[in-house]
């Protein structure tokens, strides 16, 4: 039976806080350490495909590529940016059974798991999207969002998931520190792994609660070049301008950094608008590979970066495909080099 959560239906905060205190001693805890294995990650497109065979094949392919960490995104849908309704949707949201199976199989293959629950807004327009959510009542909105997040925090705690994102690109909420402080406290009552938040690449400075996280996260879909098919040198120069800004942001947080999403479609102008999954253009698989090369050369030796999750292992791919998957494209060889590289660990270093 489909589960539907109205954002106004939340249990009393006092009761939840009391329950959290009671179970703290029983919660699995994977305490963050100053060093550890680097996350050689990929976003695995599970979505609503409840097919164990598909999951097994995909995980086997990723393991063969050298991936040691998988991110599973969990979309729930809200009708528009002013709505107080949030619900799973049958064509997008993985079932709890499918999630359970995928997490257990990934662990059995020796992979870490990173869960990213996020909000998909059904009705969007230019400038209106997940990052501009503006409900009529923030208290009611956070109560409902908390119910959504806690559902997956509890699942993550039960299955010993290694990392959990408490939110993704919720720009308009990021200055509401007290709301996030309460919610993160509840999450820590049931989940003991690493916590992050996936900041939008162009809105990272407004995140007011980085000190409550273990790792700062970023979805890094920066514009690298406005032209259709830029050379590698131009892409490297763009990252050369961007990296000091990102380094300074990370340093202010005093936390290590994880790239929660980095990806490029294999079409012309992929370096101009890599965030736009609706954009169309002629296939350009070599440009996709070039974008990955520029990213890797820029970040391969950064001592504060604990991992990268590339977007997205989904679909058949091939040279005529213009989507994000690297399957059957030159980008796959570039990724294979990254995953097989010498970087086996990271050090958080000094702030």
N, C-alpha and C positions, 0 to 999 in steps of 0.2 A: 504494500500500500504506500502511495506517495506520502512523504512527510511534508507538511506545509507549516511554516512558522510565520505568524504575523508579528511584526516587529514590536508590537505593544505587549506581547505575552511573555513576560520574563518572571522568574521566581524572585522572591524578596532577597535583597542584597545581604541582609543580616544572616539569613538562613544559609545562603551560599558561602558566605565568609566563614561561618561556623563549621560547615561541612568541610571546607577546604582545610581549615586548621586541624580537623580531626584526622584527615587522610594524609597529611603531609609526611608523616613517618612511613607511610606505605608507598609513597610515590617513587617510581623509578627515577633515579637521578644520574645523569651523565654530566658531571661537573665540567665546565669549560676549563681547559688547561692552556698554558701559554704556548704550547706547540703541539703539533699533531699532523696526521696525514692530510695532504692537500686534497680537496674535493675535485676530482676530475669528472665533472658532472654533465648530464644531459637532461633536458626536460622530456619526459616520456609521455606521449599523448595517449593517456588511458581514456579520458573523457567518459562517455556513456557506453563504451564498447565492452560489454560484459561477456568476454570470450576468453577463457583460460588459455586456449591455444594461441590466440593473438598475443596475450601477455607473455607467455613462455617464449614465443618466437622473438618478440621484440627484446626481451631481456637477454636472451642468448646472443642476439646480434650486437647489443650494446656491450656485453661482457667481452665478446670477441674483438670489438673495436678498442677496448681498453678503458671503458667507462667504469668508474668505481663508485659513483654516486648518482642516483636518479631523483629528479624532482617530479612529483605528481601534482598537477593543478586540479583544484576542486571548485568549479564554478557553480555559484547559485545566482539566480536571476532576480533583478528588481525591474519593475516596469519602466521607471524613469527616475531622474535624479531627485524628484520631490516625493517619491513614494516611501511609505513605511512598510512595504511588503517585501519580503525576501524569501525565496523558495527554491528548492532543487527543480531541475527540469529534465524530463526523461531523455531528451536528445543531447544533453550536455553533461549532466552530473553523474559521476561514477557512483554505483551503488556501494553500500557499505561492504557487501560481500565481495565485490570486485576489488575494492580498495584493500580489504583484508588479504585477499589472495595475492595481489600484486606486491604488497609490502612483504609478506612472508616469502614469496618467491625471490624477490630482490635480496632479502637478507640471506636466503639460502645460497644465493649466487655470490655472496661476499660483498654485496653493495650496501652503501649507506642509503637511507631514504630521507628525502626532504619533502614535506607536505606544504603546499601553498593554497589554502582556501582563498578565493577572491570573488568579488562581485562583478557580474556581467550586467550591464545596463541595456535593456532591450531597445529603448527609444533614445537614440543619440543624434546629434547634429554637430556641425562645426563648432568647436569650443565647448560642447556639452557632452560630458562623458563621466566615467567613474570618478575622475579627479575633481569634478565639480558638483558632487552630491550635496544637496541643500534641502534637508527634510524640514517639515513644519515644526518638529519637536525633536531636538537632539537627544534628550534623555530617552525618549521612546526609541529612537533610532539605535542608540548604543545598546539598549537592552536587547533589542532584537538581533543586532549584529553579534552581541555577546553570546546569545543562544546558539547562533550559527557557528561561531568560532569554538565555543566550548565543546560542541559535539565532536569536532575533529581533534581538539586538544586531548580529550579523553581517549579517543581512538589511538592517537599518537602515543600517549602515555602507556596504554595497554599493550601496544605492539612494539614499544621501544624504538620508535622512530627517532632518528638522530637529530633532525632539525625541523623546526616549524616556523612558518612566517605568520605573524599575527595580523598582517594586512598587506595589501598591495595597491600602491598608487592611489591611496585615498587622500588626495592632497588637501581637500577642504576640511578634513578632520584633524590634520596633523598638529595644529596649534592647541588643540583641546587636551592638554597634558593630563589633567585630573581624570578625565574619562578613560584615557589610555592607561594611566597608572592603575586604576581600579581593575580594568579588564586584564592587564598583564599579570596583576596579582592573582586573579582568579585562575588564569591559565597556569601559572607556576604551582598552583595548588594541586593540579592533576597531571602535570607534565614536567619531566625533569631533564629534557634534552636542551639543545641550543635553541635560543629564540632569536629571530631576526624580524625585520620589517622591510618590505621591498619598496624603497623610495623610487619615485619617478626621476629619471635622469635630469629633467629640467626643473625639479621642484624639491630638491633634496634638503635645502637649507631650512625649510620650515618644520622639519620633523623635530618635535620638542621633547621626545622621550628616548633618545638614543642611549642615555645612561641606564635605562631599564632593560636594555637588550644585551645579549652576549656578543652579537655580531651585527654590524650595520650592513644592510643589503641595498642593492641598486639594480633596477632594470635599465640596462645601459644601451638604449636605442638612440644614441646621439647622431645628429646629422654630421657626416664626415665630408661631404662634397655636394654642391648643388648641381653638378653636371651628370649626364647620363651614365658615363662609363669611365670614371676617373682612374688614373694610373696609381700604382702602389705607393709611389712617392708622395702623392697628394694625400692619400689616406693616412700614411705615417705622420705627415706634417700636422694633420688635424688632431690625431691622438697626442702629438707632442704639445699642442696647445691645451688640450682638455685634461691631460693627466695631472698637471700641477694643481688644478682646481679640485679634482677628485681627491688627490692626496691631502690637500688642506682640509677638506670636509671630513675625511676619515680621521685625520689627526685631531680635529676638534672634538670628535666623539670619544676619543680614547679607546676605540674598539677596533678589532680587525675588520676587514672588508670581505664580503662575498658578493660576486656578481650573480644575482639571482636569475637574471635572464640577459643573454646577449644573443642576437640572431640577425640574420640577413636573408631576405627572399632572393631567389635566383632570377632576378629581372632587372632590366635597366632602371636606373635611379634608386637602386637598393641602398646606396650610400647616402642618398638625400633624405629618404623618408623610411628608414627601416622599421619604424613602428606601425606603418600603415598596411595592415594585412588585407585591406580591401582594394588597394591600389592595383592597377593593371599596367602591364608593360611587356615588351618582348623578352623572351628567355635570355638570361645572361649568366649562365653558370660560372663562367670564369670570374665575373665581378664578385659573385658571392664568395668564391674561394679567396679572392684578393682581399676582401673585407676581413675575412677570418685571419689571413696572414698578418694584416696590419694590427689587428687586435693582439694577436699572440706575440708579435715582436715587441709590442709596447709593454705588455704585462707579464711576460714570461718569468722575469726575475724579481718582481715586486715582493718584498719581504712581508708586507702587511696583508696581502691577498691570500685568503685561506681556501678559495675555490671559485670555480666558474661553472655555471649551468648554461649550456648552449641550447638554443631554441630552434628546432623542435624535431623530435623523432616521431614522425607521423606521416602516413601516406606513402605511396609507391615511389615518388620522386622520378628521377630520370632526366635526361638533358632538355626535354621540352617542358618540364614542370617549372612553374614560376614561384612556387611556395617556399616555405622555410626549410623543409627537410633537406638534409644533405645526401639522402639516399641516391645512389646512381649518378653523383655529380662530382666534379673536381674537389669540392669542399670536403668530401669524405676523406680524401687523402691528406688534406691539411689537418683535419681533426685527428686522424690516426697518428700523425706525427706529434701533436700536442699530447695525446693520451699516453703515448709510448715514451715521452720525454723523461729526462732525469729528475724532474721536480717531484720528489716523493714526500716532502714535508714543508712546513711553513713555520715562521716564527713571528709572533705578534710584535715583538720589538718594543721600542719606546714610543709613547704617544707622539 
